[in-house]
Every structure is written in C-alpha cells, then in structure tokens.
Amino acid sequence: MSGAGGFSLIEMLIGSVVFVVVLLAILMILDISQRDYASGAAKSDVQENVRVALESMARELRMAGYARSSTPNSDCAAPPCGVTALTSSSVTFQADVDGNPPDVCAVPPCMDKVIYTFDPPTAVPPRPCDPSDSGTVGRITRSVQSWVGGDWTTLIAYDVAQCVKALTITYYNSTGGPAATPADVRRITISITGEENVRGYTPRAYTLSTDVRLRNV
C-alpha cells in the first residue's frame, strides 16, 4: 500500500509566492484605504475648523456697537461704536457680547472689547502645519475685555482655529468703498484659509469667506 502523497518543494514555493503576492495586495489596498480615509477626515476637520471660526467672527461682528446701555470709554468717545481698530489680519470692535443687563454689570455700560487676530506660523523655512510643532501652526485667536470702573479688565485670549494659513479682512464704508477709518466701517468681508496635512499627500488649502453688515452703527 503506497503512502499518501504530499506537496513537492516546487509546489510549496509556488504556493508561498502566491500567498505573499495576495497578502501584499491586501496590505496595499488597506494602506490606500487608510490614507484616503485620513485625507477625507483631515479635509472635513480643516473645513469645520475654518467654518466655526468664520461663523464665530461673523456672529459677533454683527453685534458690533450693540449695548443696552453705553457710555464713553477709552476706545470710544461717542457711543455707539462698532469697529475701533482695523488691519487686514485683525479686527477690534465693541459690543455687549455676554448679554448682561445694566443692573447686572459691576459698573455699566456692560460693554466688551473683542479682538480677533491672526498669528501666522513662525517656522523658517515654512513647513506644513503640524500641531506637535508650534512654529508651523498658524492660528486665529479671540480676546475679550470688559469696560469696568473706568478701565478695561484683564485681557483673556484663546484659540478659535489652528492650522490657518491666512486671514484677510476687508472693510467697506456705507457707499461700498474702502473704509478709511474704523468709524466709517459698515460692511466687512472675512476670508480664512485653512491647511490640511496628511501623510502621503501634498498639503492642501481650503478657503471660506463671508460678508458681514454691521447692524448697530
């Protein structure tokens, strides 16, 4: 009686090669899928990051000049005042953003000074945004102070967006021309560019813009 036949060395080698090829193909597909997922997630994160910052700025800017009670302060001699300082990468304005009525404020007029500022990356030469490397992270910060007792309270600042490549703010007067002074501002266009950085892909930028009309000045 003959013994059961086994695999020859050549058959085993061929089977091993086929197995390795199939395994490599699966790994390549898995890697591509993971990179595509990471790219899609990063794109969504960047767009949401920019959108939240843009909506926050627009919502508060529409309140510029609003206060249930207002008196002059060091940045506003004749209320109501909206925008009080302007550059192409920052905006300073006044409004009662916390909604406190005059009888709740320690000292009326319940006026707050809000500052949105773009802090660009400092890395030289420029590198893609990496949250673990602070020099590559451009950010938009929001600062707020309240007018109390004849002076502004301590400045409180925090980030509202990171991995920002650019913030552009353009100011217009009531006729649609460029605003020459803060008091002339009646409309503002804001444009924010965020950067997506995913392993294996060239960094990509996304820009969102909005137009804000000041309602209270």
Disulfide bonds with the S-S distance in Angstrom:
Cys76-Cys81 1.90
Cys105-Cys110 1.87
Cys129-Cys163 1.95
